[in-house]
């Protein structure tokens, strides 16, 4: 089985890879693509972060972090009204 190669071009900025989602060419580095073991993800960061599943996962994570911070705050000061 042969692997399909992604479209790439050489510019004055260096090698640019084509995002398989938006079809735009971006520099092949960590600023534009998430890297896994040094290999760029097939989607650019903008497409990946705007995908509905990823956006929903981030929203749930933010809600969980807020709840954890609120719970930690109330645990730190259980008798805030009584003795202070």
BANUMI-825292 format. One record per residue (C-alpha): residue number from 1; z, y, x. Coordinates in nm, 2 decimals. Each point is the difference from the previous one (the first is absolute). Example, Ala and Ser with C-alpha at 12.3 -4.5 7.8 and 13.67 -1.06 7.14 Angstrom:
residues 2
R   num       pz       py       px
R     1     0.78    -0.45     1.23
R     2    -0.07     0.34     0.14
end
This chain:
residues 84
R   num       pz       py       px
R     1     0.00     0.00     0.00
R     2    -0.10     0.33     0.15
R     3     0.20     0.32    -0.05
R     4    -0.17     0.31    -0.13
R     5     0.02     0.30     0.23
R     6     0.10     0.33    -0.14
R     7    -0.24     0.29     0.04
R     8     0.09     0.22     0.30
R     9    -0.16     0.29     0.17
R    10     0.05     0.17     0.33
R    11     0.05     0.38    -0.01
R    12     0.14     0.26     0.24
R    13     0.34    -0.09    -0.14
R    14    -0.04    -0.36     0.10
R    15    -0.05    -0.31    -0.22
R    16     0.02     0.06    -0.37
R    17     0.05    -0.27    -0.26
R    18    -0.12     0.00    -0.36
R    19     0.27    -0.03    -0.26
R    20    -0.10    -0.29    -0.23
R    21     0.15     0.18    -0.30
R    22    -0.14     0.36     0.02
R    23    -0.29    -0.08     0.24
R    24     0.09     0.30     0.22
R    25     0.01    -0.02     0.38
R    26     0.33     0.08     0.17
R    27     0.11    -0.02     0.37
R    28     0.13    -0.36     0.07
R    29     0.36     0.09     0.08
R    30     0.34     0.00    -0.16
R    31    -0.04     0.35    -0.14
R    32    -0.26    -0.12    -0.25
R    33     0.06    -0.37    -0.03
R    34     0.31    -0.21    -0.02
R    35     0.00    -0.24     0.30
R    36     0.10    -0.36     0.00
R    37     0.04    -0.14     0.35
R    38    -0.23     0.27     0.12
R    39    -0.27    -0.07    -0.25
R    40    -0.08     0.27    -0.26
R    41     0.05    -0.09    -0.37
R    42    -0.33    -0.01    -0.20
R    43     0.10     0.30    -0.22
R    44     0.08     0.34     0.13
R    45     0.36     0.13    -0.04
R    46    -0.11     0.24    -0.28
R    47    -0.16    -0.28    -0.21
R    48     0.29    -0.24     0.06
R    49     0.27     0.25    -0.10
R    50    -0.19     0.11    -0.31
R    51    -0.05    -0.35    -0.13
R    52     0.20    -0.05    -0.33
R    53     0.19    -0.31     0.12
R    54     0.11     0.17     0.32
R    55     0.09     0.33    -0.18
R    56     0.21    -0.20    -0.25
R    57     0.18    -0.20     0.28
R    58     0.08     0.33     0.17
R    59     0.13     0.15    -0.32
R    60     0.23    -0.30    -0.06
R    61     0.12     0.02     0.36
R    62     0.09     0.37    -0.03
R    63     0.19    -0.06    -0.32
R    64     0.19    -0.28     0.16
R    65     0.09     0.22     0.30
R    66     0.12     0.27    -0.23
R    67     0.22    -0.25    -0.19
R    68     0.14    -0.13     0.32
R    69     0.09     0.35     0.12
R    70     0.16     0.09    -0.33
R    71     0.20    -0.33     0.01
R    72     0.11     0.07     0.36
R    73     0.11     0.35    -0.09
R    74     0.22    -0.12    -0.28
R    75     0.14    -0.27     0.22
R    76     0.09     0.25     0.27
R    77     0.21     0.22    -0.23
R    78     0.15    -0.23    -0.28
R    79     0.29     0.24    -0.08
R    80    -0.18     0.33     0.05
R    81     0.14     0.15    -0.33
R    82     0.35    -0.13     0.04
R    83     0.14     0.10     0.33
R    84    -0.23     0.26     0.15
end
